[in-house]
Amino acid sequence: LRGALAELVALRPDLPFTGVRGAGMVAAVDLRGPGGQPFGAARRTGYRVYREAVARGVLLRNVGDTMYLFPPLNVARADVVEMFRVLEASVEAVVR
């Protein structure tokens, strides 16, 4: 999961992802503004990305501006790819 997410980040360096990390089937991505600065807490960027992802059919978890992805252990690769696409689209919809 972490390796595949790192591939997404490498493909889309224009998205405000930093701090991609994970353990097992859990991955975390920090959302940051231009220059790596955190978004202001008042913007609630992580929560807004979470709501956008839910509206698109994918349940992510946010803690502040850190997005957590936690698919089931028996997830199909196509479903993981879809999670990444929804994360990407949700970030784009909120940040742009």
FIKOLZA-1660 file (N, C-alpha, C; in steps of 0.1 Angstrom, whole numbers, plus 5000, padded with zeros to 4 digits):
% residues 96
   i   px   py   pz ch aa at
   1 5008 4988 5000  A  L  N
   1 5000 5000 5000  A  L CA
   1 5009 5012 5000  A  L  C
   2 5018 5013 5009  A  R  N
   2 5027 5025 5010  A  R CA
   2 5035 5027 4997  A  R  C
   3 5040 5017 4991  A  G  N
   3 5047 5018 4978  A  G CA
   3 5039 5023 4967  A  G  C
   4 5026 5018 4966  A  A  N
   4 5017 5023 4956  A  A CA
   4 5013 5037 4958  A  A  C
   5 5012 5041 4971  A  L  N
   5 5008 5055 4974  A  L CA
   5 5020 5064 4970  A  L  C
   6 5032 5060 4973  A  A  N
   6 5044 5068 4969  A  A CA
   6 5045 5069 4954  A  A  C
   7 5040 5059 4947  A  E  N
   7 5040 5061 4932  A  E CA
   7 5030 5072 4928  A  E  C
   8 5018 5072 4935  A  L  N
   8 5009 5083 4932  A  L CA
   8 5015 5096 4935  A  L  C
   9 5021 5098 4946  A  V  N
   9 5027 5111 4949  A  V CA
   9 5038 5115 4939  A  V  C
  10 5046 5105 4934  A  A  N
  10 5056 5108 4924  A  A CA
  10 5049 5112 4911  A  A  C
  11 5038 5106 4908  A  L  N
  11 5031 5110 4895  A  L CA
  11 5025 5124 4896  A  L  C
  12 5021 5128 4908  A  R  N
  12 5014 5141 4909  A  R CA
  12 5021 5150 4919  A  R  C
  13 5033 5154 4916  A  P  N
  13 5040 5163 4925  A  P CA
  13 5033 5176 4928  A  P  C
  14 5023 5180 4919  A  D  N
  14 5016 5192 4921  A  D CA
  14 5006 5192 4933  A  D  C
  15 5003 5180 4937  A  L  N
  15 4994 5178 4949  A  L CA
  15 5001 5181 4962  A  L  C
  16 4994 5186 4972  A  P  N
  16 5001 5190 4984  A  P CA
  16 5003 5178 4994  A  P  C
  17 5010 5168 4989  A  F  N
  17 5012 5156 4998  A  F CA
  17 5027 5157 5003  A  F  C
  18 5028 5154 5016  A  T  N
  18 5041 5152 5022  A  T CA
  18 5040 5141 5032  A  T  C
  19 5051 5136 5036  A  G  N
  19 5051 5126 5047  A  G CA
  19 5044 5114 5045  A  G  C
  20 5045 5108 5033  A  V  N
  20 5039 5095 5030  A  V CA
  20 5045 5084 5038  A  V  C
  21 5038 5077 5046  A  R  N
  21 5043 5066 5054  A  R CA
  21 5032 5056 5057  A  R  C
  22 5037 5044 5062  A  G  N
  22 5027 5034 5064  A  G CA
  22 5033 5022 5071  A  G  C
  23 5024 5014 5076  A  A  N
  23 5027 5001 5082  A  A CA
  23 5017 4991 5078  A  A  C
  24 5021 4980 5072  A  G  N
  24 5012 4970 5067  A  G CA
  24 5002 4976 5057  A  G  C
  25 4990 4975 5060  A  M  N
  25 4979 4980 5051  A  M CA
  25 4974 4994 5055  A  M  C
  26 4981 5001 5063  A  V  N
  26 4977 5014 5067  A  V CA
  26 4987 5024 5061  A  V  C
  27 4982 5034 5055  A  A  N
  27 4991 5045 5049  A  A CA
  27 4986 5058 5054  A  A  C
  28 4995 5067 5056  A  A  N
  28 4992 5081 5061  A  A CA
  28 4998 5091 5051  A  A  C
  29 4991 5101 5048  A  V  N
  29 4996 5112 5039  A  V CA
  29 4993 5125 5046  A  V  C
  30 5003 5133 5048  A  D  N
  30 5001 5147 5053  A  D CA
  30 4998 5156 5042  A  D  C
  31 4988 5165 5044  A  L  N
  31 4985 5175 5034  A  L CA
  31 4991 5188 5039  A  L  C
  32 4999 5194 5029  A  R  N
  32 5006 5207 5033  A  R CA
  32 5003 5217 5021  A  R  C
  33 5004 5229 5025  A  G  N
  33 5003 5240 5015  A  G CA
  33 5016 5243 5008  A  G  C
  34 5016 5254 5000  A  P  N
  34 5028 5257 4993  A  P CA
  34 5040 5259 5002  A  P  C
  35 5051 5253 4997  A  G  N
  35 5063 5254 5005  A  G CA
  35 5064 5245 5017  A  G  C
  36 5054 5235 5018  A  G  N
  36 5054 5226 5029  A  G CA
  36 5048 5231 5041  A  G  C
  37 5042 5243 5041  A  Q  N
  37 5036 5249 5053  A  Q CA
  37 5023 5242 5055  A  Q  C
  38 5019 5240 5068  A  P  N
  38 5006 5235 5071  A  P CA
  38 4995 5244 5067  A  P  C
  39 4984 5239 5063  A  F  N
  39 4972 5247 5061  A  F CA
  39 4967 5252 5075  A  F  C
  40 4961 5263 5075  A  G  N
  40 4956 5268 5088  A  G CA
  40 4945 5259 5093  A  G  C
  41 4944 5258 5106  A  A  N
  41 4934 5249 5113  A  A CA
  41 4920 5253 5109  A  A  C
  42 4918 5266 5108  A  A  N
  42 4905 5271 5105  A  A CA
  42 4900 5267 5091  A  A  C
  43 4909 5263 5082  A  R  N
  43 4905 5258 5069  A  R CA
  43 4899 5244 5069  A  R  C
  44 4903 5236 5079  A  R  N
  44 4898 5223 5081  A  R CA
  44 4900 5215 5068  A  R  C
  45 4911 5216 5062  A  T  N
  45 4914 5209 5050  A  T CA
  45 4912 5194 5050  A  T  C
  46 4918 5188 5060  A  G  N
  46 4917 5173 5061  A  G CA
  46 4902 5169 5062  A  G  C
  47 4894 5176 5070  A  Y  N
  47 4880 5172 5072  A  Y CA
  47 4873 5174 5059  A  Y  C
  48 4876 5185 5052  A  R  N
  48 4869 5187 5039  A  R CA
  48 4873 5177 5028  A  R  C
  49 4886 5172 5029  A  V  N
  49 4890 5161 5019  A  V CA
  49 4883 5149 5023  A  V  C
  50 4882 5146 5036  A  Y  N
  50 4874 5134 5041  A  Y CA
  50 4860 5134 5036  A  Y  C
  51 4853 5145 5037  A  R  N
  51 4839 5146 5033  A  R CA
  51 4838 5145 5018  A  R  C
  52 4847 5150 5011  A  E  N
  52 4847 5149 4996  A  E CA
  52 4849 5134 4992  A  E  C
  53 4858 5127 4999  A  A  N
  53 4861 5113 4996  A  A CA
  53 4848 5105 4999  A  A  C
  54 4842 5107 5010  A  V  N
  54 4830 5100 5014  A  V CA
  54 4819 5102 5003  A  V  C
  55 4818 5114 4998  A  A  N
  55 4808 5117 4988  A  A CA
  55 4811 5110 4975  A  A  C
  56 4824 5106 4973  A  R  N
  56 4828 5099 4961  A  R CA
  56 4828 5084 4964  A  R  C
  57 4824 5079 4976  A  G  N
  57 4823 5065 4979  A  G CA
  57 4834 5058 4985  A  G  C
  58 4844 5066 4991  A  V  N
  58 4856 5060 4997  A  V CA
  58 4857 5066 5011  A  V  C
  59 4858 5057 5021  A  L  N
  59 4860 5061 5035  A  L CA
  59 4875 5063 5038  A  L  C
  60 4879 5075 5040  A  L  N
  60 4892 5078 5045  A  L CA
  60 4891 5082 5060  A  L  C
  61 4902 5084 5067  A  R  N
  61 4901 5089 5080  A  R CA
  61 4911 5101 5081  A  R  C
  62 4906 5112 5086  A  N  N
  62 4915 5123 5088  A  N CA
  62 4918 5125 5103  A  N  C
  63 4930 5129 5106  A  V  N
  63 4933 5135 5119  A  V CA
  63 4940 5148 5116  A  V  C
  64 4933 5159 5118  A  G  N
  64 4938 5171 5113  A  G CA
  64 4940 5171 5098  A  G  C
  65 4951 5174 5093  A  D  N
  65 4954 5174 5079  A  D CA
  65 4962 5162 5075  A  D  C
  66 4961 5151 5082  A  T  N
  66 4967 5138 5079  A  T CA
  66 4956 5129 5075  A  T  C
  67 4957 5124 5062  A  M  N
  67 4947 5114 5057  A  M CA
  67 4952 5100 5059  A  M  C
  68 4944 5091 5065  A  Y  N
  68 4947 5077 5067  A  Y CA
  68 4939 5069 5057  A  Y  C
  69 4946 5059 5051  A  L  N
  69 4939 5049 5042  A  L CA
  69 4941 5036 5049  A  L  C
  70 4930 5029 5051  A  F  N
  70 4931 5016 5058  A  F CA
  70 4922 5006 5051  A  F  C
  71 4926 5000 5040  A  P  N
  71 4917 4990 5033  A  P CA
  71 4918 4977 5040  A  P  C
  72 4908 4968 5038  A  P  N
  72 4908 4955 5044  A  P CA
  72 4920 4947 5038  A  P  C
  73 4924 4937 5046  A  L  N
  73 4936 4929 5041  A  L CA
  73 4933 4921 5028  A  L  C
  74 4921 4919 5025  A  N  N
  74 4918 4911 5013  A  N CA
  74 4914 4920 5002  A  N  C
  75 4918 4932 5002  A  V  N
  75 4914 4942 4991  A  V CA
  75 4920 4938 4978  A  V  C
  76 4913 4941 4967  A  A  N
  76 4918 4939 4954  A  A CA
  76 4926 4951 4950  A  A  C
  77 4937 4948 4942  A  R  N
  77 4945 4959 4937  A  R CA
  77 4937 4970 4931  A  R  C
  78 4927 4967 4923  A  A  N
  78 4918 4977 4916  A  A CA
  78 4911 4986 4926  A  A  C
  79 4908 4980 4938  A  D  N
  79 4901 4988 4948  A  D CA
  79 4911 4998 4955  A  D  C
  80 4924 4994 4956  A  V  N
  80 4934 5003 4962  A  V CA
  80 4936 5014 4952  A  V  C
  81 4937 5011 4939  A  V  N
  81 4939 5021 4929  A  V CA
  81 4928 5031 4929  A  V  C
  82 4915 5026 4931  A  E  N
  82 4904 5035 4932  A  E CA
  82 4905 5044 4944  A  E  C
  83 4909 5038 4956  A  M  N
  83 4911 5047 4968  A  M CA
  83 4920 5058 4965  A  M  C
  84 4931 5055 4958  A  F  N
  84 4941 5066 4955  A  F CA
  84 4935 5076 4945  A  F  C
  85 4928 5071 4935  A  R  N
  85 4921 5081 4926  A  R CA
  85 4912 5090 4933  A  R  C
  86 4904 5085 4943  A  V  N
  86 4895 5093 4950  A  V CA
  86 4902 5102 4959  A  V  C
  87 4913 5098 4966  A  L  N
  87 4921 5107 4974  A  L CA
  87 4926 5118 4966  A  L  C
  88 4932 5115 4954  A  E  N
  88 4937 5125 4945  A  E CA
  88 4926 5135 4941  A  E  C
  89 4915 5130 4937  A  A  N
  89 4904 5139 4932  A  A CA
  89 4898 5147 4944  A  A  C
  90 4897 5141 4955  A  S  N
  90 4892 5149 4967  A  S CA
  90 4901 5160 4971  A  S  C
  91 4914 5157 4971  A  V  N
  91 4924 5168 4974  A  V CA
  91 4923 5179 4964  A  V  C
  92 4923 5175 4952  A  E  N
  92 4922 5185 4941  A  E CA
  92 4909 5194 4942  A  E  C
  93 4898 5187 4946  A  A  N
  93 4885 5195 4947  A  A CA
  93 4886 5205 4959  A  A  C
  94 4892 5201 4969  A  V  N
  94 4893 5209 4981  A  V CA
  94 4904 5220 4980  A  V  C
  95 4915 5216 4976  A  V  N
  95 4927 5225 4977  A  V CA
  95 4927 5235 4965  A  V  C
  96 4922 5231 4953  A  R  N
  96 4923 5240 4942  A  R CA
  96 4912 5250 4942  A  R  C
% end
